[in-house]
Amino acid sequence: MNHPDRFLPLFLAAQPDLRAFIGAMVRDPAAREDVFQEVSMILWKSFQKYDPNRPFGAWARGIAARKILEDFRLRSKLPEAMPPEVIEELALGFEPEQTSDAWQSRERALQQCIQQLPQRSGTLVADRYARGQSIEEISDNTGMSADSIYQALSRLRKQLRDCVTRRLNQTNNLL
C-alpha cells in the first residue's frame, strides 16, 4: 500500500514530462490544461494502485494516454494521424531511460555537481527546481531582482551541464 506522502515528490518529479507528453498530443491549450488537471486527479485518487517497483512516470503517462483518448472521443477530434495505438506507443516510448546505467550515472554526476556549488547557488537551484518555487517567490525571499535570478540560474545550469559532462567523461575514460 502506498502512503499518500509519497505521491507529491513522485508527481512533482514527473510533472514536466507529463505536461510535455500531454502537450504533444493535445494541441488546444485549454483542453491540454483540462486533461492535465484530470490526469492529476486520477493519479492522486488511484495512487494506492501504483506499483512502486515500476517508474512513476510511465504509470502516469499510461493514465494520461487513456485520458487523452477519452478527450479525443468526447471532442470527436481524434486526428487520423494519431490513432489510439500510436498514442499508446508514444506513452511507452516517452519514458526516459530511468533504469539505464547511463541515466543513473548522469543523475549521480548531477547530484555531485550540485553538492559542490556554493551554498547560495545550491539554495537557488534547490528553490527553483527541487522546491518548484517561481522566480517571483525566490525574488521575494532573497531580495534579488527577477532578472538577476534568471541570469544566475542560466549561469548555474551551464556550470552544472559542464560539470556533469566533465564527470561523465572522466568516468568513461576510466573504463
N, C-alpha and C positions, 0 to 999 in steps of 0.2 A: 504494500500500500504506500503510495506517495504522500509525503507530507506537503501540505499547501505552501509552506515556507520555501520549498524547493522550486516552486513554479516561477516566481518572479525572476530570479537570476537566469534561469534557463530561457525564459521568454525574452528577457531583455537582450541576451546574447544572440538569440535567433531573430530578433525583430528586424534588423536591417535586411537580412537575406529574405525573410518572409515578405517584407514590403516590396523588395525587388522582384521576387517571384510573382507576386500578385500584380505588380505594375507591368510586368512583361506580358501578362495575359489580358488584363482589364485596362483598356485604354482610356476610358472616361474617368476623370479624376474623382468625381463624386461617387461613382459606382465602385471605384477602386478603394476609396476610403470606407465605404459601406461594407464591402467584402472583408477588408482587413478587420474592422470592428467586430463583425460577426464571427470571423475565424478566431479572433482573440477571446471572445466569449465562449465559443465552443471548446477551445483549448483549456480554458480555466475550468469549465464545468466538467470536462471529461479527463482532467489531469490524473485522476485515480486510475485510469485505464492505461496511462503511459508506462511503457516498459523502460526503466532507467538503464538497461543494458544496451539500448539502441540509441542512436543520435536523436536528440530532441528536434533538431531542425528538419530531419527527414519526416518525422511523425507529423510535425506542424505543417509541412508542405503537402503531405498526403491529405490532410484535412482541408487545407486551402484549395487543393486541386478539386476535391469534391464540391466545395462551396462555389468555386468558380464555374464549374459545370452547371450547378444548380442555378447560379445567377444568369448564365447564358441562356439556359432553358426558360427561365422566367421572363427574361427580356427578349427572347426569340432572336438573339443576335449571335448565335454560335457561328463564327466565321468558318466557311468551308475549308480554309487553310489550316484550321486547328481543330480537328475532330477530337473527341474525348481521349482517344488512345495517345495522341500527341501530347496533350496536356499531362496525362499520367506519366508518360516517358520523361517529359521535361521535369516533372516533380522529382523523379528518381535521379535524373542527371544533374540537377541543380545542386545536389549535396556536395559541398567542398570535401575534399579527401581528409575528413577529420581523423580517420583512423590510420592514415598512412604515416609511415615513418617520417617522410618529408614534411608533412603538416605539423607533426609533433615536434620535430627539430626546429622548425620555424617559430613555433609558439614558444618553445624553451628559450630560443635566442632572443625573442622579443621581450620575454619576462626578465632575462638577464640584463638586457639593454635598458629597460625601464628602471630596474633597480640601481643602475649606475648613474642615473640622472641626478642632478642636484635636487634637494628636497622641494624647492619651489616649483621646479619644472615637473617633477614627478607628481606633485599635487595637482598641477594644472592639467596634466594628461589624465590623471585619475578622475578629477572633477568632470571633465568633458566626456571621456569615453567609458570609464567604468561606472560612474555615477549618473551619466546621461544629463548633466546639467547643461542648460542653454548658455550661450555666450553672455546673454543679459544677466543670468543668475551669477555666473562667475564674475562678471564685471561688478555687480552689486557687492559680492562677497570679498573681492580683492581690492577694489578701488581702481583697477586698471580699466582703461577705455576698451570698448569692444574692438576697435581697430588694433590696439596693442595685443589683445588676446588672439585675434585672428592671425596676426603676424607671428606671435610666439608659437602658436600651435603649428603653423606652417613650417617654421624652422625646426620644431621638435619632431614633426613627422618625418622630415628629411633626415634629421640626425638619427632617428630610430631606424629608418629604412637603411641608411648607410651602415649603421651598427649591426643590424641583422644580416645584411649582405656580407659584411666582413666576417662575422661569426660563422655563418654557413660556409663561406669559402675556406676558413681555417679548418672547420670540421671536415670538409670534403678533401682538403689537402692531406689530412692525417690518415684518411682511408686508403 
